[in-house]
Amino acid sequence: MHTPDDLIHRLEQLNEVGAALSKERDINRLLEHILLAAKTITHADGGTLYRVTEDGQHLRFEIMRTDSLGIALGGTTGNGISLPDLPLVDEYGKPNNAMVAAYSAINEKTVNIADAYTEAGFDFTGTRKFDDKTGYRSCSFLTVPMKNHENEIIGVLQLINAIDPVTGAVGTFSAADQRLAESLASQAAIALTNRQLISQLENLFESFIDLINLAIDEKSPYTGGHCQRVPALTMMLAEAVNATEEGPLADFHMSERDRYELKIAGLLHDCGKVTTPVHVVDKATKLETLFDRIHLVDTRFEVLKRDAETRMLRQLLVITDPATQAEAQAALAREWALLDEERAFLHRVNVGGEAMKPEDQQRVRDIGTGHHWRNADGEEVPFLSEDEIENLTIRAGTLTQTEREVINHHIVATIRMLEQLPWPKHLRNVPEYAGGHHERMDGKGYPKGLTREQMSIQARIMGIADIFEALTARDRPYKPGMKLSQAISILGNFARNGHIDPDLFEVFVRQGVFKQYAERYMDPSQIDAVDLDKVFSSVSS
């Protein structure tokens, strides 16, 4: 028998549960909360929560609990439920009113049964088999349909064996129990539907993000992987920082909302690349635009060789001395050999590297201005144009300063695009996180020249992820992926010279984040030993 105080207490519990359900983001935990709350306020020993399947033809077991038997299945337990779905229609297409849970869903009615063994009209064969197997005695049942705000049945809440809180004896579910369970089922259905709608909207939003990244991928196969790997590495490092319990980053903690916000920022960090011209993004060699202009240079070398041969042949027409003829032919061979060597040299420097020597840059200029050829208009012009000399003397990589500015503009475009969106409160930091990954700790980055103190930890994390992914990526057109030790060494130098956050770099290395990433995304041939003592001694020096 329930006292007035007990009823008041249970009403208070109902209000608390309703508030808690509205805040829960995880579907499994939400379902679990619903069943456990229902058991608590009705003093039930056991219970099952079913959800209507997507096709509307079955009830699926989601959560099962029986306290006296120690049964806990589904939800966050990690223990799956192997029972088959309950059909809402029989083999003849008629309503399956024999099963009490199905009956409740089909007829949208609460069913309150005092004793399953004496109740007529329902098939409790499965219940009796369960009892025979476990030694349990299923007695009272309270089965409540869950109806959402659109009046649709989305599930069923079933409670088993009402326990008297004073004597511990199994009794029946009272009218008060039924009203409380129905009220909870109503609140729970709305909370579950809202969570499902939010999940659907989040999935739709993330699908649009994937669509943007797919567009970037279709433009350039060299950046699509980057758009996926940087968010993954960002979250790896963020989780490592979140787990840090001492040092300058010990106060950094993330909630589930924080994680989702950072995840979205990571996925969108390069969305501005949709505005970047393909021939700049994919520039594999220094002379490449829509095609590699080195082949035009090859043609000019062939023209120079032809002209040299023509001059020699004209000499032979007026020279009769065999020795002089032989000398002219030898001179032609030497000139051809020099041209072939210069051609091979230009081919080598056309491939971007880490650092081009000043003497090689000067040799490009000497070749470009030292030879002349007659173009299609009949004009005699320098062998290489100013633009070709500028490209072939690029010190590192394959991009000119102008092209680098075009590439760098993608972050400005990213920020502009993201700032146009009406971000909800829990995602309002996405533009700052995504837009800061090219800033530096010393204020020499771009586009805003922010310093370490002006940046969030999340933006600094993304900066490290962006750099490390770029260093180790195997799908760039202009370079192979670096060895792990070389990439870590470069990051160490960046930590020392004010490029990246040294505290985050220490977590990145000491917590083994780089190894975790390498095992998942790098080729085994890139993974070599990293001397951590050497790395940190160089950072602190």
HELIX and SHEET records of a PDB file:
HELIX    1   1 PRO A    4  LYS A   23  1                                  20    
HELIX    2   2 ILE A   27  THR A   42  1                                  16    
HELIX    3   3 ASP A   67  LEU A   69  5                                   3    
HELIX    4   4 VAL A  100  ASN A  107  1                                   8    
HELIX    5   5 THR A  125  THR A  134  1                                  10    
HELIX    6   6 ALA A  175  LYS A  219  1                                  45    
HELIX    7   7 GLY A  224  ASN A  242  1                                  19    
HELIX    8   8 GLU A  256  LEU A  268  1                                  13    
HELIX    9   9 CYS A  271  THR A  275  5                                   5    
HELIX   10  10 VAL A  278  VAL A  281  1                                   4    
HELIX   11  11 ILE A  294  VAL A  318  1                                  25    
HELIX   12  12 PRO A  322  ASN A  350  1                                  29    
HELIX   13  13 PRO A  358  GLY A  370  1                                  13    
HELIX   14  14 GLU A  386  LEU A  392  1                                   7    
HELIX   15  15 GLN A  401  GLU A  419  1                                  19    
HELIX   16  16 LYS A  425  LEU A  427  5                                   3    
HELIX   17  17 VAL A  430  GLY A  435  1                                   6    
HELIX   18  18 ARG A  452  GLN A  454  5                                   3    
HELIX   19  19 ILE A  457  THR A  472  1                                  16    
HELIX   20  20 LEU A  484  ARG A  496  1                                  13    
HELIX   21  21 PRO A  502  ARG A  510  1                                   9    
HELIX   22  22 VAL A  513  TYR A  521  1                                   9    
HELIX   23  23 PRO A  524  GLN A  526  5                                   3    
HELIX   24  24 LEU A  532  SER A  540  1                                   9    
SHEET    1   A 6 ILE A  71  GLY A  74  0                                        
SHEET    2   A 6 HIS A  58  THR A  66 -1                                        
SHEET    3   A 6 ALA A  44  VAL A  52 -1                                        
SHEET    4   A 6 ILE A 153  ILE A 163 -1                                        
SHEET    5   A 6 PHE A 141  LYS A 147 -1                                        
SHEET    6   A 6 VAL A 111  ILE A 113 -1                                        
SHEET    1   B 5 ILE A  71  GLY A  74  0                                        
SHEET    2   B 5 HIS A  58  THR A  66 -1                                        
SHEET    3   B 5 ALA A  44  VAL A  52 -1                                        
SHEET    4   B 5 ILE A 153  ILE A 163 -1                                        
SHEET    5   B 5 VAL A 170  GLY A 171 -1                                        
SHEET    1   C 3 ILE A  71  GLY A  74  0                                        
SHEET    2   C 3 HIS A  58  THR A  66 -1                                        
SHEET    3   C 3 LEU A  86  PRO A  87 -1                                        
SHEET    1   D 2 HIS A 372  ARG A 374  0                                        
SHEET    2   D 2 GLU A 380  PRO A 382 -1                                        
END                                                                             
